[in-house]
Amino acid sequence: MDFLKTVGGKIVGGVVALVVIVAGISWWRMDPAARQHLMGNAGRIAGWFGIVLFLPWATFFVIGRIGRMESNLAGGALVVVYTALEMVLLAWLFNWSVAGATGWTFMGFGCLLAAVYNLFTCDWIAEKVG
């Protein structure tokens, strides 16, 4: 079994090294405008992700009040409101335009990610505060 672990580890390490080398070469060969476009979008996504992570913690008092109501409808509505606000912010960051199937896929993935995070975080905060 140790043989398989070491062989598997070497294969995974080789694949990771190959991906890093290919990404580095691609970055080096990329024209400056495309590189700037990628960095700008990455910055917007990172900023949005930070707000998604911070929002439930910044409004813990609202979550506590909703949690004391002991209403699943109110809790669900709060998660929907948080997620909707975060999706509006994401659309605004990208100038209200989601282009193509890739854009819609990432927007859907972001919505799903935000909704699941909000659900679990709000539930945990309500349990601790309430």
C-alpha positions as CSV (number, residue, x, y, z in Angstrom):
1,M,0.0,0.0,0.0
2,D,2.9,2.4,0.7
3,F,4.1,1.8,-2.9
4,L,0.8,3.0,-4.3
5,K,0.8,6.0,-2.0
6,T,4.3,7.0,-3.1
7,V,3.6,6.4,-6.8
8,G,0.3,8.2,-6.5
9,G,2.0,11.1,-4.7
10,K,4.7,11.3,-7.4
11,I,2.0,11.3,-10.2
12,V,0.0,14.0,-8.5
13,G,3.1,16.1,-7.8
14,G,4.2,15.7,-11.5
15,V,0.7,16.8,-12.7
16,V,0.7,19.9,-10.4
17,A,4.3,20.8,-11.5
18,L,3.2,20.5,-15.2
19,V,0.1,22.7,-14.6
20,V,2.3,25.3,-12.9
21,I,4.8,25.3,-15.7
22,V,2.1,25.6,-18.4
23,A,0.4,28.4,-16.5
24,G,3.7,30.3,-16.1
25,I,4.5,29.9,-19.8
26,S,0.9,31.0,-20.8
27,W,1.2,34.0,-18.5
28,W,4.6,35.0,-19.9
29,R,3.3,34.7,-23.5
30,M,0.1,36.6,-22.9
31,D,-0.2,40.1,-24.2
32,P,-0.4,42.9,-21.6
33,A,-4.0,43.8,-22.4
34,A,-5.2,40.2,-21.7
35,R,-3.1,40.0,-18.6
36,Q,-4.6,43.3,-17.3
37,H,-8.1,42.0,-18.1
38,L,-7.5,38.8,-16.1
39,M,-6.1,40.6,-13.2
40,G,-8.9,43.1,-13.1
41,N,-11.5,40.4,-13.1
42,A,-9.6,38.4,-10.5
43,G,-9.6,41.5,-8.2
44,R,-13.3,42.0,-8.6
45,I,-14.0,38.4,-7.8
46,A,-11.8,38.4,-4.8
47,G,-13.5,41.6,-3.5
48,W,-16.9,40.1,-4.0
49,F,-15.9,36.9,-2.2
50,G,-14.6,38.9,0.7
51,I,-17.9,40.7,1.0
52,V,-19.8,37.4,0.8
53,L,-17.6,36.1,3.7
54,F,-18.0,39.2,5.8
55,L,-21.7,40.1,5.4
56,P,-23.2,37.5,7.8
57,W,-20.6,38.2,10.4
58,A,-21.2,42.0,10.2
59,T,-24.9,41.6,10.6
60,F,-24.9,39.0,13.4
61,F,-27.4,41.0,15.4
62,V,-30.0,40.7,12.6
63,I,-29.3,36.9,12.4
64,G,-29.7,36.6,16.2
65,R,-33.0,38.5,16.1
66,I,-34.3,36.3,13.2
67,G,-33.0,33.2,15.1
68,R,-35.0,34.1,18.2
69,M,-38.2,34.2,16.1
70,E,-37.8,30.4,15.5
71,S,-39.3,30.7,12.0
72,N,-37.8,28.8,9.1
73,L,-39.6,31.1,6.7
74,A,-37.9,34.2,8.3
75,G,-34.5,32.4,8.3
76,G,-34.9,31.3,4.7
77,A,-36.0,34.8,3.7
78,L,-32.8,36.3,5.3
79,V,-30.6,33.9,3.4
80,V,-32.4,34.7,0.1
81,V,-32.0,38.4,0.8
82,Y,-28.3,38.1,1.6
83,T,-27.7,36.0,-1.5
84,A,-29.8,38.4,-3.8
85,L,-27.8,41.4,-2.5
86,E,-24.5,39.6,-3.2
87,M,-25.6,38.6,-6.7
88,V,-26.6,42.2,-7.4
89,L,-23.2,43.4,-6.2
90,L,-21.5,40.8,-8.4
91,A,-23.5,41.9,-11.5
92,W,-22.7,45.6,-10.6
93,L,-18.9,44.8,-10.4
94,F,-19.0,43.4,-13.9
95,N,-21.0,46.4,-15.3
96,W,-24.3,44.6,-15.4
97,S,-23.2,42.4,-18.2
98,V,-22.8,38.6,-18.1
99,A,-21.5,37.5,-21.5
100,G,-21.8,34.0,-22.8
101,A,-22.3,30.6,-21.3
102,T,-19.1,30.8,-19.3
103,G,-20.2,34.0,-17.7
104,W,-23.6,32.6,-16.7
105,T,-21.9,29.4,-15.4
106,F,-19.7,31.4,-13.2
107,M,-22.6,33.6,-12.1
108,G,-24.6,30.5,-11.2
109,F,-21.7,29.0,-9.4
110,G,-21.2,32.2,-7.4
111,C,-24.9,32.3,-6.5
112,L,-24.8,28.7,-5.3
113,L,-21.6,29.2,-3.4
114,A,-23.0,32.4,-1.7
115,A,-26.3,30.7,-0.9
116,V,-24.7,27.7,0.7
117,Y,-22.2,29.8,2.7
118,N,-25.0,32.1,3.9
119,L,-27.2,29.2,4.9
120,F,-24.5,27.5,7.0
121,T,-23.1,30.6,8.4
122,C,-26.4,32.2,9.4
123,D,-27.5,28.9,10.9
124,W,-24.3,28.7,13.0
125,I,-24.5,32.3,14.1
126,A,-28.2,32.0,15.0
127,E,-27.4,28.9,17.1
128,K,-24.6,30.7,19.0
129,V,-26.2,34.1,19.4
130,G,-29.8,33.0,20.0
